[in-house]
Amino acid sequence: MRKIGAHVSAAGGYTNALTKISEIGGNCLQLFASPPRNWSSATPGSGQINEFNKLKEVLKIDPIYFHATYLINLSDNERIGEFSKKILIDELNLAPKLGVLGSVVHLGSFKEKLPDDVVFKEHPKHTTLLKNIEEVLKKTPKESLFIIENAGTHKIGASLAEIGFIIKSLRDKRLKVCLDTCHLHATGFDLTTEKYLDEFLATFDEIVGIENLELFHANESRDERGSFRDRHENIMDGKVGSAVFQNLLSHKSARDKAFILEVPGVDKKGPDAENIKRFKTLVV
């Protein structure tokens, strides 16, 4: 069975996210552990944790991932950096209690364009970034994955070279990657043919390591390829194109991966049954 799901709201309790994803036809899930635009860490009680674990087994929802707050910036060496580390440490310590594999993380921004000749060499901004990630890994359980999401704008992780630099610098098996199709499209990658996809995944393997690919965010885009704009659209309604999803769903390196939809929904209320249905029709 293919793993197709979505990021759905956990408003009112984590079990609500399980119920919602099951109702719209998904069998895997992404959710926020805590509100995505503040620094509050989640502190569910044992009753909530037990209820979640029982229901996910009943509904057969697997795998499950957290998505970290949007406020994180791990290249910051002051207040924001400290907040970023704390909330990730709390989240990755919570994850195993709920059977959540780990957190998908936007690494943040350098807030400036680094000179080309130092982007992947020793530089204070990169030193801070690597030290902060390393601290999070040291203070969290070995079974919790730290999953770097590729960026769709001019932020950390927009290039494979940058993601590869981070992973190869830290050499920790818990560092994985989530590839977002909207973000790949925004940064100029063309995956519309099997040949292009083969070439991209070969490059990914060389630079990052295909063994580090954990999951996909399956998202359409409102903008043209190479726009560096991150505006998601519903499946079959955007500029990425169904061929990209068909190619990914049939590729040997992606068949066993989870595909998580982060789309606005036909009624603008988030991922829905219609988008899951559309995506499933692309499985060949």
MIDO-504924 format. One line per field, with one value per residue (C-alpha): residue number from 1; residue in one letter; chain; x, y, z. Coordinates in Angstrom, 3 decimals, m for minus. Layout:
N
drenmi	c(NUM  ...) .
baza	c(a  ...) .
torvex	c(A  ...) .
X	c(X  ...) .
Y	c(Y  ...) .
Z	c(Z  ...) .
This chain:
284
drenmi	c(1  2  3  4  5  6  7  8  9  10  11  12  13  14  15  16  17  18  19  20  21  22  23  24  25  26  27  28  29  30  31  32  33  34  35  36  37  38  39  40  41  42  43  44  45  46  47  48  49  50  51  52  53  54  55  56  57  58  59  60  61  62  63  64  65  66  67  68  69  70  71  72  73  74  75  76  77  78  79  80  81  82  83  84  85  86  87  88  89  90  91  92  93  94  95  96  97  98  99  100  101  102  103  104  105  106  107  108  109  110  111  112  113  114  115  116  117  118  119  120  121  122  123  124  125  126  127  128  129  130  131  132  133  134  135  136  137  138  139  140  141  142  143  144  145  146  147  148  149  150  151  152  153  154  155  156  157  158  159  160  161  162  163  164  165  166  167  168  169  170  171  172  173  174  175  176  177  178  179  180  181  182  183  184  185  186  187  188  189  190  191  192  193  194  195  196  197  198  199  200  201  202  203  204  205  206  207  208  209  210  211  212  213  214  215  216  217  218  219  220  221  222  223  224  225  226  227  228  229  230  231  232  233  234  235  236  237  238  239  240  241  242  243  244  245  246  247  248  249  250  251  252  253  254  255  256  257  258  259  260  261  262  263  264  265  266  267  268  269  270  271  272  273  274  275  276  277  278  279  280  281  282  283  284) .
baza	c(m  r  k  i  g  a  h  v  s  a  a  g  g  y  t  n  a  l  t  k  i  s  e  i  g  g  n  c  l  q  l  f  a  s  p  p  r  n  w  s  s  a  t  p  g  s  g  q  i  n  e  f  n  k  l  k  e  v  l  k  i  d  p  i  y  f  h  a  t  y  l  i  n  l  s  d  n  e  r  i  g  e  f  s  k  k  i  l  i  d  e  l  n  l  a  p  k  l  g  v  l  g  s  v  v  h  l  g  s  f  k  e  k  l  p  d  d  v  v  f  k  e  h  p  k  h  t  t  l  l  k  n  i  e  e  v  l  k  k  t  p  k  e  s  l  f  i  i  e  n  a  g  t  h  k  i  g  a  s  l  a  e  i  g  f  i  i  k  s  l  r  d  k  r  l  k  v  c  l  d  t  c  h  l  h  a  t  g  f  d  l  t  t  e  k  y  l  d  e  f  l  a  t  f  d  e  i  v  g  i  e  n  l  e  l  f  h  a  n  e  s  r  d  e  r  g  s  f  r  d  r  h  e  n  i  m  d  g  k  v  g  s  a  v  f  q  n  l  l  s  h  k  s  a  r  d  k  a  f  i  l  e  v  p  g  v  d  k  k  g  p  d  a  e  n  i  k  r  f  k  t  l  v  v) .
torvex	c(A  A  A  A  A  A  A  A  A  A  A  A  A  A  A  A  A  A  A  A  A  A  A  A  A  A  A  A  A  A  A  A  A  A  A  A  A  A  A  A  A  A  A  A  A  A  A  A  A  A  A  A  A  A  A  A  A  A  A  A  A  A  A  A  A  A  A  A  A  A  A  A  A  A  A  A  A  A  A  A  A  A  A  A  A  A  A  A  A  A  A  A  A  A  A  A  A  A  A  A  A  A  A  A  A  A  A  A  A  A  A  A  A  A  A  A  A  A  A  A  A  A  A  A  A  A  A  A  A  A  A  A  A  A  A  A  A  A  A  A  A  A  A  A  A  A  A  A  A  A  A  A  A  A  A  A  A  A  A  A  A  A  A  A  A  A  A  A  A  A  A  A  A  A  A  A  A  A  A  A  A  A  A  A  A  A  A  A  A  A  A  A  A  A  A  A  A  A  A  A  A  A  A  A  A  A  A  A  A  A  A  A  A  A  A  A  A  A  A  A  A  A  A  A  A  A  A  A  A  A  A  A  A  A  A  A  A  A  A  A  A  A  A  A  A  A  A  A  A  A  A  A  A  A  A  A  A  A  A  A  A  A  A  A  A  A  A  A  A  A  A  A  A  A  A  A  A  A  A  A  A  A  A  A) .
X	c(0.000  1.348  1.883  m0.222  m1.349  m1.332  m0.502  m3.690  m4.597  m4.268  m6.492  m8.377  m5.959  m3.580  m6.238  m8.284  m5.484  m5.636  m9.404  m9.183  m6.516  m8.445  m11.678  m10.088  m8.506  m4.902  m2.831  0.131  0.258  2.135  1.063  2.385  3.404  2.589  1.255  3.422  3.886  4.906  7.552  5.258  6.339  3.711  3.140  0.486  m0.458  m0.108  m3.813  m3.531  m0.429  m2.085  m5.218  m3.149  m1.119  m4.218  m6.090  m3.201  m3.030  m6.771  m6.768  m3.459  m1.887  1.836  4.308  3.665  5.883  5.913  6.525  8.509  7.409  8.021  9.892  13.025  16.345  19.288  21.844  21.114  23.601  21.410  17.840  16.103  18.739  18.265  14.478  14.884  17.032  14.747  11.548  13.210  14.722  11.310  9.625  12.126  11.943  8.154  8.126  9.002  6.300  3.732  5.385  6.243  9.388  10.771  10.372  10.538  12.487  12.952  16.457  15.964  17.847  21.303  19.570  22.254  23.755  27.045  29.889  29.942  33.470  32.539  29.078  30.315  33.489  34.070  32.068  30.568  27.008  27.606  29.547  26.566  24.134  26.123  26.722  23.027  21.919  24.568  23.322  19.741  20.908  22.943  20.001  17.356  16.678  18.568  15.302  14.056  14.859  15.905  14.547  15.837  13.303  14.600  13.738  11.690  12.929  16.367  16.787  18.989  18.565  17.517  20.347  21.299  24.893  23.968  21.944  24.768  27.286  25.261  24.725  28.318  29.705  27.744  27.759  24.783  22.472  19.482  19.801  17.375  15.810  12.268  11.949  9.075  7.961  6.751  10.113  12.056  9.935  10.470  14.240  14.317  14.375  12.584  11.277  8.687  10.272  11.619  15.053  15.117  13.985  16.645  19.294  18.024  17.961  21.427  22.678  20.878  22.542  25.979  25.630  23.336  22.957  19.787  19.804  19.086  15.827  13.006  9.794  8.217  5.938  3.706  2.650  1.569  2.707  0.913  4.081  6.368  9.428  12.436  10.338  11.759  8.203  6.685  2.938  1.238  m1.695  m4.060  m3.084  m3.712  m4.354  m0.798  2.400  4.337  2.236  0.872  3.764  6.142  4.017  3.515  7.266  7.987  5.282  6.634  10.366  12.171  13.824  10.491  8.010  8.475  8.442  5.568  3.950  2.513  0.209  0.372  m2.260  m4.861  m7.826  m10.638  m12.556  m9.387  m9.644  m6.513  m5.862  m9.061  m10.492  m10.553  m6.809  m6.028  m8.292  m6.605  m3.166  m4.081  m5.190  m1.566  m0.268  0.601) .
Y	c(0.000  3.420  5.935  8.981  11.500  15.153  17.776  18.285  20.379  19.011  21.750  20.396  17.502  15.224  12.536  14.964  14.929  11.131  11.167  13.855  12.144  8.883  10.620  12.206  8.944  9.278  6.617  8.726  12.048  15.237  17.618  20.444  19.388  22.910  26.132  26.908  30.603  30.783  29.303  27.224  23.605  20.884  19.132  16.444  14.371  10.597  10.190  12.111  10.165  6.811  7.806  8.900  5.686  3.506  5.386  5.461  1.667  1.282  3.616  2.236  5.667  5.275  6.920  10.099  13.199  16.494  19.726  22.192  25.780  28.255  30.591  28.465  29.958  27.755  30.122  32.676  32.797  34.848  34.752  33.223  30.530  29.573  29.453  27.380  24.790  24.535  23.952  21.350  19.561  19.448  18.268  15.526  14.260  14.069  12.315  8.742  8.825  9.242  6.956  10.001  9.444  12.967  16.585  18.220  21.434  24.671  25.647  29.401  32.170  33.745  37.154  38.107  36.755  35.102  35.603  32.747  31.686  30.991  29.500  25.940  26.753  27.791  30.924  32.226  31.756  28.149  27.453  28.597  26.578  23.368  23.817  24.452  21.375  19.305  20.459  19.497  16.038  15.537  16.396  14.250  10.492  8.464  7.295  10.846  12.011  15.594  16.060  18.988  20.372  21.904  25.600  27.164  30.696  32.198  30.530  27.803  24.558  25.961  24.067  20.415  21.484  23.285  20.363  17.989  20.260  20.161  16.401  15.541  18.018  16.532  12.861  11.855  9.105  10.878  13.724  13.062  15.086  15.969  17.051  19.427  19.395  23.010  24.089  22.074  23.695  27.166  26.744  25.656  21.861  20.265  16.780  16.578  13.592  10.287  11.249  14.537  12.808  10.103  12.796  14.756  11.735  10.678  14.165  14.023  10.689  12.073  15.291  14.334  10.547  8.798  6.861  10.181  10.802  10.275  11.635  13.958  16.932  16.570  20.113  22.026  25.616  28.807  30.139  29.358  27.181  29.088  31.839  31.322  31.834  29.343  29.423  26.034  25.043  22.078  18.906  19.228  22.981  24.325  24.805  21.758  19.402  15.904  14.353  15.224  13.401  10.414  10.168  10.309  7.819  5.269  5.772  2.927  5.374  6.873  4.000  3.276  6.925  8.793  11.543  14.291  16.877  20.484  22.070  24.801  22.494  23.045  24.996  26.718  24.790  22.696  19.246  17.413  14.221  15.703  16.384  12.914  11.404  13.393  12.372  8.678  8.724  9.531  6.224  4.052) .
Z	c(0.000  m0.979  1.805  0.908  3.489  4.404  6.976  8.940  11.920  15.436  16.855  19.840  20.352  18.489  18.047  15.966  13.384  13.221  12.746  10.068  7.974  8.085  7.057  3.977  2.823  3.978  5.707  6.890  8.647  9.398  12.156  14.279  17.772  18.956  17.375  14.318  14.962  18.605  20.882  23.100  23.508  23.601  26.936  26.408  29.430  29.646  28.906  25.629  24.655  25.342  23.432  20.431  20.378  20.562  17.840  15.363  15.617  15.102  12.102  10.777  10.315  9.689  9.372  11.337  11.373  13.214  11.339  13.421  14.007  11.186  13.551  13.764  12.691  13.594  12.073  14.804  17.708  20.027  21.373  18.319  18.047  21.684  21.318  18.154  19.892  22.906  20.969  18.729  21.719  23.401  20.205  19.403  22.983  22.714  19.325  20.436  23.121  20.332  17.804  15.684  13.604  13.928  12.863  9.447  9.937  8.001  9.078  8.768  7.031  7.221  6.881  4.380  1.174  1.982  m0.518  m3.029  m2.082  1.560  1.271  1.875  3.780  7.356  8.065  11.348  10.089  9.058  12.236  14.307  12.183  12.534  16.269  16.920  14.970  16.721  20.138  19.266  18.194  21.376  23.627  21.926  21.634  19.052  17.448  16.700  13.170  12.388  8.867  6.809  4.327  1.109  0.859  m1.935  m1.331  m0.739  2.641  4.064  2.138  m1.228  m2.914  m2.701  m2.188  1.028  2.377  1.480  3.212  6.438  6.425  5.525  8.055  10.964  9.885  12.016  10.748  12.301  9.798  6.950  4.129  3.074  m0.552  m1.252  m4.902  m4.809  m3.397  m5.991  m8.690  m7.188  m7.176  m10.819  m10.852  m13.818  m12.994  m15.772  m17.537  m16.278  m17.629  m15.717  m12.529  m12.904  m13.348  m10.339  m8.024  m9.216  m8.350  m5.001  m4.285  m5.129  m3.130  m0.240  m0.309  m1.413  1.878  3.606  1.710  4.218  2.649  0.089  0.470  m2.592  m3.416  m6.486  m7.074  m8.059  m9.715  m12.649  m12.290  m10.951  m9.367  m5.843  m4.614  m2.172  m2.795  m2.721  m4.906  m5.050  m6.892  m10.675  m10.364  m10.435  m12.403  m11.171  m13.296  m12.795  m14.728  m11.882  m9.322  m11.638  m12.199  m8.475  m7.536  m10.032  m9.383  m7.601  m5.171  m4.104  m4.093  m0.398  0.731  2.347  0.282  2.478  0.871  2.087  m0.117  0.425  m0.231  m2.699  m0.048  1.262  4.529  4.133  2.673  1.862  0.398  m3.109  m3.126  m1.731  m4.403  m7.185  m5.988  m5.790  m9.426  m10.361  m8.978  m11.974) .
